[in-house]
Amino acid sequence: MKKEEAQDIFLKILKEEEDVSTAVAAIKTLLTVIENYKVATVRELDLNLQLAVDAMKQCDQPVTGISSGCELFMRFITFAKLDVESFEQCEQIMLKRGRIFLDTLLAARGKIAKLAQQFIFDGCKILIHSRSRVVLQALTEAAKLNKRFQVFVTMSSPDNSGVRMHKELEEAGIDSTIILDSAVGYIMEQVDFVMVGAEGVTESGGIINKIGTFSIAMSASEHKKIVCVMTESVKFLRIYPLNQLDLPNEFKYPSSVLKSGDLSKQHPLVDYTPPAYITLLFTDLGVLTPSAVSDELIKLYL
């Protein structure tokens, strides 16, 4: 297969399924590659899948989710290589396992939203950053349970994704207020806790998320406020950054910017929030402390 074909499949999924994450779209793309691009050997299939992963990373979409989702997916399905001798049987088992993996991932948001309900109480005030699908679902589920709470949403420049989040909260009947990114310090003393999503979770229990998350977490720490992260386990990454510069450039900048070569004048799209600033992570594996993430990663890759 060609790189362009994989990119077309990936971008078509993102376009047609408006609320799909890049991790889910990437996994659906890999399943399509296995189904539609027939090869004769495991080696050829591996090459096709790796080509598809590399192609998706060049689509100017968030690479963090693509990287973590594809790595776990490949790890999960390729155990089939050890089970059978026939390549046809191997291919069918990989497809079956891939669909199981995808179904598990699609159910993850619902599990996380359910776990979060015990922490969202009547009269609470919550600060959220940017737009997170899992945070939106958790808050929407709380509203359906007739809980009354107030949400402050950062505008989240440079793409102002918080404006869309604010609109979706309003449509769900949730009392929400859009605030400037620079107003976080002012509003922090009024809120009960901070709730954010994540594009990736590192081995240390820190998170990679929309630029500005680190500043919000530091402000929350100064005001002794709880920071809760809502994220699927498919976003767990086997990397251990110590600071912002340790993050791979492919996570921080779109591929089109990376190709230009000069990053000195570019603003990163994400930042790294160390585990010291995070209270709890709500995941489909349960409610975790940052220190528990490394243990869960070991289990995922065993």
C-alpha positions in Angstrom: 0.0 0.0 0.0 1.0 3.7 -0.4 1.4 6.3 2.3 -1.3 8.5 0.7 -3.9 5.6 0.9 -3.4 5.3 4.7 -3.7 9.0 5.1 -6.9 9.1 3.1 -8.5 6.4 5.2 -7.4 8.1 8.5 -8.6 11.6 7.4 -11.9 10.2 6.1 -12.6 8.6 9.5 -11.9 11.9 11.3 -14.1 13.8 8.9 -17.1 11.4 8.9 -17.0 10.6 12.6 -17.0 14.0 14.2 -16.5 13.0 17.8 -13.8 10.3 17.2 -10.4 10.8 18.8 -7.2 10.5 16.9 -6.3 7.3 18.8 -9.6 5.6 17.8 -9.3 6.9 14.2 -5.8 5.5 14.0 -6.8 2.1 15.3 -9.7 2.0 12.8 -7.3 2.8 10.0 -5.0 -0.1 11.0 -8.0 -2.5 11.1 -8.9 -1.3 7.6 -5.4 -1.9 6.4 -5.5 -5.5 7.7 -8.9 -6.1 6.1 -8.4 -4.5 2.7 -4.7 -4.8 1.8 -4.1 -8.5 1.5 -0.5 -9.7 1.8 1.1 -13.1 1.9 3.3 -13.0 5.0 3.4 -11.6 8.5 6.4 -9.5 7.5 4.6 -7.8 4.7 1.6 -7.1 7.0 4.0 -5.6 9.6 5.5 -3.3 7.0 2.0 -2.2 5.8 1.0 -1.4 9.4 4.2 0.5 10.2 3.8 2.4 6.9 0.3 3.4 7.9 1.4 4.5 11.4 4.2 6.7 9.9 1.7 8.1 7.3 -0.8 9.1 10.0 1.8 10.9 12.0 2.3 13.2 9.0 -1.3 14.3 8.7 -1.1 17.4 11.0 -3.2 15.7 13.6 -2.2 15.2 17.3 0.6 12.6 17.2 0.5 11.7 20.9 -2.8 9.7 20.6 -1.7 8.1 17.3 1.6 7.0 18.8 0.1 5.5 22.1 -3.0 4.0 20.5 -1.1 2.3 17.6 1.7 1.0 19.9 -0.8 -0.7 22.2 -2.9 -2.0 19.3 0.1 -3.5 17.6 1.2 -5.1 20.9 -2.2 -6.5 21.5 -2.9 -8.1 18.1 0.6 -9.4 17.2 0.5 -12.0 20.0 -1.4 -13.9 17.3 1.9 -14.6 15.6 2.9 -17.0 18.3 -0.4 -18.9 18.2 -0.8 -20.4 14.7 1.3 -21.6 11.8 -1.0 -20.5 8.9 -0.8 -16.9 7.9 -4.5 -16.8 7.0 -5.4 -18.0 10.5 -3.0 -15.4 12.0 -4.6 -12.6 10.0 -8.1 -13.6 11.1 -7.0 -13.8 14.8 -5.4 -10.4 14.4 -8.6 -8.9 13.0 -10.6 -10.4 15.8 -8.3 -9.2 18.5 -8.2 -5.8 16.8 -12.0 -5.5 16.9 -12.0 -6.5 20.6 -9.4 -3.9 21.3 -11.4 -1.2 19.5 -14.7 -2.2 21.3 -12.9 -2.0 24.6 -11.6 1.4 23.7 -15.0 2.7 22.6 -16.5 1.7 26.0 -13.7 3.5 27.9 -15.3 7.0 28.0 -18.5 5.6 29.6 -16.5 3.8 32.3 -14.6 7.0 33.1 -17.7 9.2 33.1 -19.3 6.8 35.6 -16.3 6.9 37.9 -16.3 10.7 37.9 -19.8 11.0 39.2 -18.8 10.4 42.8 -16.6 13.5 42.7 -19.1 15.9 41.0 -21.4 17.2 43.7 -24.3 19.7 43.8 -23.1 23.2 44.0 -19.5 22.5 43.0 -17.5 24.8 40.7 -15.2 23.1 38.2 -12.5 24.6 36.0 -11.8 22.8 32.7 -9.3 23.5 30.0 -9.8 23.3 26.2 -12.1 20.6 24.8 -12.0 17.1 26.1 -14.5 14.5 24.9 -14.2 12.4 28.0 -14.6 15.5 30.3 -17.6 16.5 28.3 -19.2 13.1 28.7 -18.5 13.1 32.4 -20.1 16.5 32.9 -23.1 15.6 30.7 -23.7 12.4 32.6 -23.7 14.4 35.9 -26.2 16.9 34.5 -28.5 13.9 33.5 -28.4 12.9 37.1 -29.8 16.3 38.0 -26.7 17.5 39.6 -26.3 21.3 39.6 -22.8 22.7 39.2 -21.0 25.5 37.5 -18.2 25.1 35.0 -15.5 27.6 34.0 -14.0 26.9 30.6 -10.7 28.4 29.4 -10.8 29.8 25.9 -7.7 27.8 25.1 -5.8 29.7 22.4 -4.5 29.4 19.8 -7.4 27.4 18.4 -10.0 28.6 20.9 -11.2 25.0 21.4 -12.7 26.0 24.7 -15.3 28.1 22.8 -16.7 24.9 21.2 -16.6 23.1 24.6 -18.6 26.0 26.2 -21.2 25.8 23.5 -21.6 22.0 23.9 -21.9 22.4 27.7 -24.6 25.1 27.2 -26.5 22.7 24.8 -26.4 20.1 27.6 -28.0 22.5 30.0 -24.9 23.0 32.1 -24.1 26.3 33.6 -20.8 27.3 32.1 -18.7 30.4 31.7 -15.9 31.0 29.1 -12.8 32.7 30.5 -9.6 34.0 29.2 -6.6 31.7 29.5 -4.9 34.6 31.5 -7.8 34.6 34.0 -7.0 31.2 35.4 -5.1 32.6 38.4 -8.0 34.9 39.2 -10.7 32.3 38.9 -8.8 29.5 40.7 -9.7 30.6 44.2 -13.4 30.2 43.4 -13.4 26.7 42.1 -13.5 23.4 44.0 -11.3 21.4 41.6 -9.8 21.3 38.1 -10.8 18.6 35.6 -8.8 18.1 32.4 -8.3 15.5 29.7 -5.0 14.3 28.3 -3.5 13.6 25.0 -1.0 11.2 26.6 0.0 9.9 30.0 3.7 9.3 30.7 5.3 6.5 32.7 5.8 8.9 35.7 2.0 9.6 35.8 2.5 13.1 34.3 0.4 14.1 31.3 0.8 15.6 27.9 -2.1 17.9 27.1 -3.1 21.1 25.4 -0.7 24.0 26.0 -1.6 25.8 29.2 -2.4 22.7 31.2 0.9 23.0 33.1 0.2 26.6 34.1 -3.3 25.7 35.3 -1.9 22.8 37.4 0.7 25.0 39.0 -2.0 27.6 39.8 -4.2 24.9 41.3 -1.2 23.6 43.4 -0.6 27.1 44.8 -4.3 27.4 45.7 -4.4 23.8 47.2 -7.0 22.7 44.6 -7.4 19.1 43.3 -6.4 18.4 39.7 -8.3 15.4 38.2 -7.3 14.0 34.8 -9.8 12.1 32.7 -8.1 9.8 30.2 -8.3 6.4 28.5 -5.6 3.8 29.2 -4.9 3.6 25.5 -3.2 7.0 25.9 -0.5 5.6 28.3 2.9 6.2 26.8 6.3 4.5 27.5 8.2 7.8 27.8 9.6 9.5 30.8 10.1 13.3 30.2 11.7 15.3 33.0 10.8 18.7 31.6 9.2 20.4 28.6 12.3 20.1 26.4 12.2 16.3 27.0 9.0 16.0 25.0 9.5 14.7 21.5 9.1 17.5 18.9 6.6 15.3 17.0 4.3 15.6 20.0 4.6 19.3 20.3 4.4 20.6 16.7 2.4 19.7 13.6 4.2 17.7 10.9 4.0 20.7 8.6 5.9 22.8 11.1 8.5 20.1 11.7 9.2 20.0 8.0 10.0 23.7 7.9 13.0 22.9 10.2 13.0 26.1 12.2 11.1 25.7 15.5 12.6 28.8 17.2 9.6 31.0 16.5 6.9 28.3 16.8 4.6 27.8 19.8 4.1 24.2 21.0 0.6 22.8 20.9 1.0 20.8 24.1 2.9 20.9 27.3 4.0 18.4 30.0 2.4 18.5 33.5 4.6 16.6 36.0 2.9 14.1 38.4 3.5 16.3 41.4 0.7 18.6 40.2 -1.8 15.8 39.5 -4.1 14.4 42.2 -5.9 11.6 40.5 -6.3 10.0 37.1 -9.8 8.7 36.2 -9.2 5.9 33.6 -11.0 2.8 32.3 -8.7 0.8 34.5 -10.0 2.6 37.6 -9.1 5.7 39.6 -5.3 5.9 39.8 -2.7 8.0 41.6 0.1 9.2 39.3 2.5 6.7 40.9 0.3 3.8 39.9 0.6 4.5 36.2 3.9 2.7 35.7 2.5 -0.5 37.2 -0.5 -0.3 34.9 1.9 0.2 31.9 3.8 -2.9 32.8 0.5 -4.9 32.9 -0.5 -3.4 29.5 2.7 -4.5 27.8 3.2 -7.9 29.5 
